[in-house]
Amino acid sequence: MKSLLILILALLPAVPSVADLRIGAAAVVITPAMGTPLAGYYTPRAADAVHDDLMAKAIVLEQDGSKVALVACDLIGLPRPIVLEARKVIEQNVGIPPDHVMISATHTHTGPQLPIGSARDPSEGDAGVKSQQYAASLPELIARAVKEADGRLASVTLRAGMGREEHLSFNRRFFMKDGTVGWNAGKLNPNIIRPAGPIDPDVPVLLFELPGGKPLVTYVNFAMHLDTVGGAQISADYPGVLSRLLAQVKGPDMLTVFSTGTCGDINHVDVSTREPQKGPEEAARIGTILAAEVLKTYRRLDPVTPAAPRVRSQIVQLALPDISGENLAAARRLAVNFGKGAPTFIQRVNAFKVIDVASRDGRPHDVEVQVIALGDDVALVSLPGEIFVELGQTIKRASPFKHTILVELANGSIGYIPTRRAYAEGNYEPVSARCAAGSGEQLVETALKLLNDLKK
C-alpha cells in the first residue's frame, strides 16, 4: 500500500511553489546647483539656497521572475525624453524592461526648470546652460536609484488601505457671480459662489514590511498641487515633511515614496480664510496633517495576496488645440516681452501655448498610459500630465481593482489635461492646455481598458 501511494504521488503533476514578493528601495539626491532656474511660475527665479534636498526615490518589486520599478522624483515634471533615456539605462544596468518602469514627478514648484521644448524653457546665458546640464544628468541619477534598490531585494509582505483627508485640498476653480469660472479667485472674495469641481480626499497607502513586521517602504498618494513653499529655496515641499515625520515614527530605515494624484485643478488654498498659506511653515502644516492620516491608516490596512507584478502600457495620440485664429507673430512678441508689463496674465499664458502648439506643425502628442497590477487588489495607473480631478475619479469608480492609485505627471508630461466641460468654461488650465478638448476622456478610456485587461 505504501509503495502504491508513493507511485501515485510521483505521477501527480508538480505544484509550482509561489515565490515571495521581494522589494528593494533606495533614494538618490537630485538637488541642482545654485543658480539653476526654478520651475512653477511665469516669472524667472534661480535657486539661491537649499531648504531640503530633492530626491529620486525608487522601489523595485519582484516575484516569480517578473520585476517592476516605481520611481518618484521631487520635480515639477519629467519630459518624455528624460524618461525614455532613464528607462534605457535601467534596462542596460538592471534588466527591467522599459514598459515595466514607472517614473513620476511630485510637481514641486521649488525644484529645477527642465527643458521641455517650450517657449518658456531657459535658453540664454548661465541659466540655460545650468538647466541643460541638470537635465542631462537626470537619467543616470534615476537609473542609479533603481540599481541600488534592485541590489537590496528582500522578501516582504504587502498591506494596503485608504485614508481620507478632507480639509487640506480645495478645488481652485470657482463659479463666480458674473457667470464666469474663476481660477485662484482670492481669499474672502465676495464674488465667489462655489467651487466649480470636487476634490479627491483619498489617501491610498501601501506598506511593505519585512518578516517580523519591520517597515521597509510606505507608498503614499494624494491629489493636491505642490506649491506651498514658494521663494527661491529648493524644497521637496510637503512630501518631504511627510517622509521625515513617518521615518521618525517607523524608523530611519523606512523609505516613504510619494506620488501625486489627479490634481490639475486642486491646490491647498482655502479661500474662506484670510490666513496666509505660503512658505516652509505651510509645507510643514500640510505634511504633518497628511502624516497623521497615514499613521491612522496603518492600523486599518488589509493584507494583499502576493502575485507577480503584471503590466500593460499603451501609447495614445492626443490632438492639438485649435490655434487657427491666433496671431503667431503677436504671440511671439508677447513671449519676448514677457514679464515687462502690459498684457494680462491669461494673454501671456495663451501666447506661450500658441507658440508651443505651432511648433509641433500639426503633430499630435504621443503619450503613455501604463497600468501596473500588484496582485488582484492593487493597481497603479500612470497619466502624462496635470489631470483634472474628475477624470481621475471616473477611473477610480469604474476600476475593477479595489485599490486603484492614480499617478499623474508619470512617464512624461504635456501640461494640463482638463475635462471637456472645463474647456468650455475657460480660464487658466484650459487656456494653457497643449492638447485638445476630449484628451482627458481619451486617457480615461485607455486606462479603464488596460485595467480591465489586467483583471482578466
N, C-alpha and C positions, 0 to 999 in steps of 0.2 A: 504493500500500500504506500509506504514511504517513497519507494522508487518511482511509483506511478505519479505521485504528487510532484516530485522533483521534475519528472519528464514534462508534465502539464505546464508547470511554471516556466520551464525552459522554452516551451513552444509559444507561450504568450508573447505578444508584441511588447517591446520595452517601452515603459512610460518615461518620456523625457523629463528630466529634472528642470525645474524653473530656477534660473539663477536669481540671485539677489539684485535688487536695484542698487546701483552704485552711483555715487556723486562725488565730484571734486569741486572745490571753489577757490577762487583767487581774485585779488584786486591789484591793479597796477595804476600808479599815479599818472594822470594825463594833464596835469596843470601846465598851462602855457607860460612862456616867458613874459616878463613885464613889458608893457608897451604893445602887446598883441591886441588888436581890435576886439572889442567885446560885442556880443550879439544882442538882439532883442528889441532894439529901438530904431527909430528913423533919424537918430542923431548920432554922430561919431563919438565913441568912447574908447579909451585904451586902458588896459589893466594897469593899476598902479600899486596894488598890494594883493596879498592872499589872505582872505578871511579863513577859508578852509579849502583843502585840496580837492580837485576834481579827480574822479576815479573811473576806470573801466573795470566793471565787476563781471566776472564770468563764472558760470556754473556749467559743468559737463555732466550729463546723465547718461548712464549706460546700463543696458540689461539685455541679456541674450544676444549680444553682438550688435545691437542697434544703439547708436550713440547720437546725442544731440547736444548743442551748446546754446546757452542763453546768455547774452551779453547786454548789460545796461551801462551806458556811458553818461556821465554828467556833462551833457552838451545840449545845445538848443535844438539840434537836429543833426542828421547824418546824410550827406549827399550820397546818392546811389553809387558813384564810382568808388568812394571810400569803402562802402560795404562790400562791393564786389572784390576789391583788392584784398581786404581783410579776409574774406572767405577763401580767396585763392591761397593766401599764406597759411591759413588754418588747415586747409586740405593738405598742403605740402608738409606741414610740420606735425600735424596730429592725425590726419587721415579722415577727418569728419567731412562728409560731402557738403558742398556749398548750401544746398537746399535744406540741410539739417542744422543750419546755424541761423539763429535769430539775433540780430544786432539792433538794439533800440537806443533812443536818446531820451533823457528825462525831461528835456526842454528848459533847463535852467537859463535864465536871462543874464546871468553873471558868469558866463563862460565865453569862449572864443568865437568870433565870427569866422565861419568856414566858407571858402569859395564854393558857391553853388551854381555858378553860371548865370548869375543875376546881375542886373544893372547896379544893384546895391553892393556888390562884392567890393572889398577893399582892393584897389588896383594900383595905387601910386605910392611911391616912397617907401619908407621903412614899414609902414602899416601893412601894405600889400605884400611885402617880402615876408614879414613875420607870419601873416595869415597863410601864405602858401607853404612856408616851411613847416608850420604846425600841422597843416592838413596832410602833408607828405609823410609825417611821422606817425600818424594815427593808425594806419593798417597794421604796422609792426607791433605797436603797443597793444592793440586789441588782440592780435594773434598771440602775443606773449601771455596775456591774461588767460586765454583759453588753454595754451600749452601748460601753464603752471597748474591750472585747475585739473587738466587731464592727468597730470602726474600725481595727483592726490586722491585718486578714486578710492572710495571706501564704501562698504555696504551700509545702507541706511533704510529707514522706514519713512514713509511719506504720510502726512496727515494734512487735510485741507478743511477750510472753513470760510465763513463770510462774516466779517464785521460790518458795522453800519455807523457812519458818522454824518449827521445831517446838518451840522452847524458850522462847518468850515468853508464849504463851497457855495458859490452863487452864480446863477446864470447872469452874464454880463450884457445881455440884450434885453431891452425893455420896450413894451408898448407905451407910447407917450400920448399926452393929451392932444397933441396936434395931429394925431393919426399916423405918425411915422414910427419906425422902430429905432430906438436909440441904442448906442453902444458906449459902455462905460459912462453912464449918464451923469455921474457925480453924486456925491453923498448928500442926502437930505434934499434931493431935487424934487420940488413940489409938482413937477410936470410928469413924473413917473406914475404910470397907472399900475403896472405889474410886470413881472418878468415875462419875456417872450418865449421862454422854454424852461424845461426842468433842469435838475441836477441829477447826478448819479451818486447816491450816498454809499454804495457798496465799497467794502474794503476787503477784497479777496486776500487770503493768507495761505501760503503753503509752507509747511515746516518739515524740514528734512533732519532726522535725528539718527545719531549713531546708536549701535546696540548699547543698551543701558540707559538710553534716554538723553544723552548729551546732544544739545542742539548744534547743528553744523551750518545750516543755511535757513534763513527766512526769506521768502519771496513775497513782496507786498505790492499791491497795485491800488491806485486811487486816481480818480478823474478830477484833476484840478491843475490849472496853469501854475508853472513855477516862475513867479515874478514878484517875490516878496522882498528880496534884499535890496535891489537897485544899486545905484552908485557904480564905482569903478573897481571895487574889490572883487576878486574871483571868489566864487562860492558855489557849492552844490545845492544851496537853498534848503528848503525844509526836509528833503530826503536825507541830507547829510546829518541833520539833527536827529531824525528818526533812527538812522543807523547807529549813531553814537549812543543814544538812550537805550535801544534794545540790547546793545552789546554790554552796557552797564548791568543790565538785569540778567541776561542769558550767558554772559561770559565773553571775553575778548576774542575767543576763537570762532565765534559765530559771525558769519557774514550776512548782512542784510542787503538784498538786491531789490531795488525799487523800479517799477515801470509805471508809466503814465497811462491812465485810461483815456477814453474818448472825451476830451475836454476842450475842443476848439472854441466853444462858446462859454466856458466855465472859468471863473477865477475866484480869488479869495476876498474880494471887496464887498463888504456889507454896506449897502447904500442907506440903510436905515439908521446908521450912527455916524456921527462926525469924527469918531475916534480914528487917529492916524493908523495906517496899516502898511508901513513901509520900513524896511531896514532889517538888520540881523535879528532884532528883537521879535519882529513879526514871524520870521522863519522859525525862531525858537518856539514861539507860541504854537504855531501850526504843527511843527514836528513833534512837540510834546503831546498835544492832544491826539494826534494820529498814533503815536507810540502807545499811548494809554489804551486806545481802541484795539490795537494789535495785541497788547498784553491781555486784555479781556477776552479776545477771540481765541487765544491759545487754549483757554480752558474748555472750549466747545468745538475743537477740531475733530473731524471724523477720519478714521484710517482709510487710506486709499489702497485698494488691492493692486499690487505691483504688476506691471506688464511692460514689455519692451516699448520704448517710445515709437510712435507712428507719426509720419509726416506727410502732408500734402501741400503743394505750392503751385500757384498759377499766376502767370503774367496777364495783366488786364490793361487794355488800352483805354485811356481816358481822353476824351475830346478836349480841345482848347476852347476857351470862352470866345465869344464873338467880339472882335475889336474893329470890325469893318467901318464903323462910323467914327473911329478915333483918328486924331491927327498925330501921327508918329513924330513928326518934327517938333510939334509943340510939346509932346511928352518928353522928348529928349532935352528940350530947353529947360523944362521944369526939373528934370533929374540933375542937370548940370548945376542949376542954381539952388539945389536942394539945401534947405536949412537957412536960406538967406531971405526969408520973409515972403510976402505977397500971397501965394496960393494957400488954399485951405489944406488941412491935413489929408482929407479924403482925396483931393485933387492930386496931391503928391503920391499917395498910395496908388491911385489909378495910373499915374504916369509910369511908375516903375513896372506895374503889371503889364501895361500896354507894350513897353519896350521888351520885356521878357517874353511875352507871348509872340510878338512879331519876330523875335529872333529864332523861333522854332520853325519858321517857314511852313506852317501847317502840320508839322509832325505831332501826332498825339503823344501823350505821356505813356510810356510803358512802365507800369508799377506792379509790385508783387504783393499778393495776398498769400499768407502762409499760415498753416494750422499745425500745431504740434500737440498730440494727444499723449497724456501720461496715464495709462490705464483707461478704464471705461467711464471715469467720472470727471477727469480734469483735462481741459484743452486750453491752449493759448493761441490767440489769433493776432497776427501782425497786420497793421494797417499803415499805409505810407504817407501820413500827413497829420495835420491837426483836424481831427474828425469831430463833427458836431455830436453832442451827447445823445441825441435821439437816434442817430444811426447806430451807435453802439448798443443802446437799449433794445433796439429791434433785433440785433443779432443775439443778445443775451436771452431775450424772451423766446426766440424760435430755436435756440441751440438744443441739440439732443444731449449735451453734456451737462451734468449737474453743476459743475464749476467751470464756467467759461470766462477766461481772463482776456480782456481786450487790451492790446499793447499798441498804442499809436506811436507815430514817428519811428517806425521799425522798418528796417531793410531799405531805407531811403525816405525822402520826404519831398513832396511837391507843394508844401504850404497848406493853406486852409482848404478843407473839403466840407462845405456846408450842406444842409439839406436842400432839396429842391425848393421847398417853401421859402427858405431864407434868402435865396437869390431874388425872389420877387420882393421881399421886404427891404433888401438893400442894406447899406451901411458897411462898416469896415471889412468884416470877414468875406462877404460875397464880392465886394469891390476888389479885394486883394487876391481872391482865388485865381489860380492859374489853370484851373480845369473848369469845364462847362457844367451847367446845372444838370443834375442827374448822375454825376460821377459818384457821389456818396452812395446812392441807391445801387449803382453797379457793384460797388465794393461789398455792400451788404449781401447782395445776391450771390456773389462769388464766395464770400466767407461761409454762408449757410450751405452752399453746395459742398464745399470742402469738409465742413464739419459733419455733414450727413454721410459723405463718402467714408470718412474715418470711423464713423459709428457702426457701419455695416458689419 
